[in-house]
Amino acid sequence: MSKDELAKERAETEARLRELQKAEAEFDGRRLKELKAEIEKMLAAEGFTMADLFAGRAPKKSGGGAKAPAKYRHPENASKTWSGRGRQPQWFKDHIGGGGKAEDLSV
């Protein structure tokens, strides 16, 4: 095969590939519409709509709930507090390490 023949063959193959990709996309679009219609029909038979289906969806979690109330307060800086959950702050560790009790820092 010559270089020109190879280039022509490649162009034809690429054109055929684009046609196939377009046909596949059209098929996917039609199939999606068919499935949606089937689902809507099933929901209607039970007395529901698509809106009803998604209305019962659980709310997204925001990643955190209400902040836990402070259980311990820094002895010298009242703005520093700790809820008693998670990693202990250094000031709490220093107090305990120095022989103090957690109850001494209770709010």
C-alpha positions in Angstrom: 0.0 0.0 0.0 1.2 3.5 -0.8 1.2 6.3 1.7 -1.8 8.0 -0.2 -3.8 4.8 0.0 -3.0 4.5 3.7 -4.1 8.1 4.3 -7.3 7.5 2.4 -8.0 4.3 4.3 -7.4 6.1 7.6 -9.8 8.9 6.7 -12.5 6.4 5.8 -12.0 4.5 9.0 -12.1 7.7 11.1 -15.3 8.8 9.3 -16.8 5.4 10.0 -15.8 5.6 13.6 -17.5 9.0 13.9 -20.7 7.6 12.4 -20.6 4.7 14.9 -20.1 7.1 17.8 -23.0 9.2 16.6 -25.2 6.2 16.2 -24.2 5.0 19.7 -25.0 8.3 21.2 -28.4 8.4 19.5 -29.2 4.9 20.7 -28.2 5.8 24.3 -30.5 8.9 24.1 -33.4 6.8 22.8 -32.9 4.0 25.3 -32.8 6.5 28.1 -36.1 8.0 27.0 -37.6 4.5 26.8 -36.4 3.6 30.3 -37.7 6.9 31.7 -41.1 6.2 30.1 -41.1 2.7 31.6 -40.3 4.0 35.0 -42.9 6.7 34.8 -45.5 4.1 33.8 -44.5 1.8 36.7 -44.8 4.7 39.1 -48.1 5.8 37.7 -49.5 2.3 38.2 -48.7 2.7 41.9 -50.0 6.2 42.1 -46.7 8.0 42.2 -44.8 10.5 40.0 -41.1 11.0 39.3 -41.2 14.0 41.7 -42.6 11.7 44.4 -39.7 9.3 43.8 -37.0 11.9 44.4 -38.9 13.9 47.1 -38.2 11.1 49.6 -34.4 11.4 49.0 -32.4 11.7 52.2 -30.9 15.2 52.7 -27.2 15.5 51.9 -25.0 15.5 55.0 -23.3 18.8 55.6 -20.2 17.1 57.1 -20.9 18.2 60.6 -23.7 18.5 63.0 -24.1 20.8 66.0 -20.9 21.7 67.7 -20.5 19.8 71.0 -20.7 22.0 74.1 -17.6 22.8 76.0 -16.7 20.4 78.8 -13.3 21.9 79.7 -12.0 25.4 79.8 -8.4 26.7 79.7 -7.4 27.9 83.2 -5.9 31.2 82.1 -7.6 31.9 78.7 -11.4 31.3 79.0 -11.8 31.6 75.2 -10.0 28.2 74.8 -12.4 25.3 75.4 -12.5 21.6 74.6 -15.6 19.4 74.3 -13.9 16.3 75.6 -14.1 14.7 72.1 -11.4 14.2 69.7 -7.7 15.0 70.2 -6.8 16.6 73.5 -5.5 20.1 73.3 -2.0 20.7 74.4 -3.1 22.9 77.4 -5.2 20.0 78.6 -2.3 17.5 78.3 0.0 19.9 80.1 -2.4 20.3 83.0 -2.9 16.5 83.3 0.8 15.9 82.9 1.6 18.4 85.6 -0.5 16.5 88.1 -3.8 18.3 87.6 -7.1 16.6 87.3 -9.6 16.9 84.4 -12.3 18.0 86.9 -10.2 21.1 87.7 -10.8 22.3 84.2 -14.5 21.4 84.0 -16.9 24.1 82.8 
